[in-house]
Amino acid sequence: MTKILVIDDDIELCALIRRLALNENIDADCCHSGKECLEKLNNSEYRLIILDVMLPGMNGFEVLEQIRKISSIPVYL
């Protein structure tokens, strides 16, 4: 099964994306901060990242900089 990572602080939106992805036979992991995202990237392999720009702590552009240091995975902002 294809696996994606959704990074957004809106918990309800993450739940909606997860349900819609499952309807398409896609497994979606969700996290709500940049720090949590970077931890998940070290422990799983994803085909795509959906990244919110307005995150608490570290904004989406800062998260993307960190992602690029460890991965070339496609990121949808």
Secondary structure, 3 states (H helix, E strand, C coil): CEEEEEECCCHHHHHHHHHHHHHCCEEEEEECCHHHHHHHHHHCCCCEEEECCCCCCCCHHHHHHHHHHHCCCCEEC
